[in-house]
Amino acid sequence: MARLDRAQLSRYLKRHVRGQLFDDSGSEPKGTAIYGLCDPRDLRLVRYVGQTRAPARRFWQHLNTARLWLPDEPPWWISSPKLRPLYEWIRELYRDELRLPSMVICTWVESPAGARLAERGRICECLQQALPLLNVESERLGRQILLV
């Protein structure tokens, strides 16, 4: 499949964010969303867990940070090597027939303090299901789960 130029890509990403952001929480969108970036071929395959008060904007940020308009190369623009696997995955999906992740909101948390706990809890749930998370802290939390 042909690569899109930067203007076409921008329009494609905007449509993608509108069409691939799902709220599976069953509750009123209020406070902070706990979300997963999922493989579009299997939405149960969560690859990253995060939190945000503005899901559409955060989804756009993830896709934009992958800099899909650049040639195929490792994401050198991501300063921390620990953060690069997420953007390598997004770029890999895009190379595979212009696929991009979907964002699925699993819950909303009203308390800012509760959002971090809910995010970590969701990461632990995913690790218990042996999902291949790309979160920086998933390795440490995974070791903790194994010790319990």
N, C-alpha and C positions, 0 to 999 in steps of 0.2 A: 504494500500500500504506500502511496506517495506521501512524503512528509508535507506538512502544512507550513506556509510561510508565517511570519510572526503575527500579522494581522488576522489571518485565517485561524491561527492557533488561539489567539485571544478570544475570538467569537466562539470557537469550539469549547474552550474552557468555561466560558460564561454559561453556555447551554448545558454543559456537563454538570456544573454546580447546581443549576436549577433542577435538572432531571435526575440527579443521582445522590441527592441528600434526602435521607429517609429518617423520619422520627418514629422509632419503634417503641418508644417509652410508654405510650398509652396514657400520658399525663399532660397537663397544660405546660407549654414551653415557658418556664419561668425560672430565672436564676442562671445556673451554669449547667451546660449540657456535658454529659460524659458520652463520648463517641468512640466509634471504631472506624478506622480506614480499612475497608474490606476488599478482597479480591473480587473483581466484578464477575468472574466466572463461577464464584461460589461465595455468596454474601455471609455464609457462616464462617468463612476463613478470615478472621480478624488478623490483621498484620500490625496494627498500631492502635493504641488507646490514648486518648487525650481528653482535655477539658477546654471548654470555651464558653463565653457568654454570647458570642456571635458566630454560630455554626457556619453560615454561608461564607462569611468573610474568612474564617479560619480554613475552611476547605479550599477556598481560592488561594490562600497563602501557601498551603501545602503544595498545590499544583504549580503555582508560580515559582516557588522556591526550587522546584526540580529543573527549571530553565530548559524546558523541552525543545526550545528553538535552537539550542546549541548542538553541535555535532555530538555523536555518540562518544562519550568519554566519561570517566569517573567524575563525580561532582566536586571538583577541586575548590569551588567557591564556598563550600560548606566548611567553615573553619575547624570545627571539631570532628575528627575522624569517627567518633562514636555516633554522630548524627548522620553520617553519609549513607548507611545501608537503607534507610527509609527512602531517600531520594534516588538511590540506585534502583530500588524496587519500582518506584513510580516511573522512572525512565525506561526500565525493562518492560513494564506493562505497555507503555506508549509505543515502544518499538514493535510490540506484538499487536499489529492491526489497530494502532491508535487507541488501545484500551487505556483506561484510567481507573483508579480506585473509586469505590463508592463510599460515602460517609453515612453511617448508621448511628443515630442517637439511641442509646440504650436507657438513659435515665436523665432526669433533671434534678439538680440539687439547689435548694434555695440558699443555704448557708455557704459563704465562701470557704469557711474552715472545713465544712463537710465535703466540699468538692474534691479536695486532695485525697481525702480518705476514700471517697467513692471511686476515684480514678485508680488508686492503688488496689482497691478491692476488685475492680474489673480486670486489672492486669493480672492479679492472682487467679481469678476465675479462668481467664484465657490460658494461663500457664498450666493450670490443673487439667485443662482440656488438651494440652500438648500443642497448642497453636503456636506457629512460628513468629512470635512477636518481634518487632524491630525496635521497641522502646529501649532506650539506654539502660533503664533500671531493670529490665526483664531478666537479665542474667543473674543479678544479685537476688532479686525476689524469687527467682526459680530455685536458686540454691537454698534459700530459706524454706521454701515449700518442701523440698526434698528432705530437709532435716527434721521437719515436723512429723 
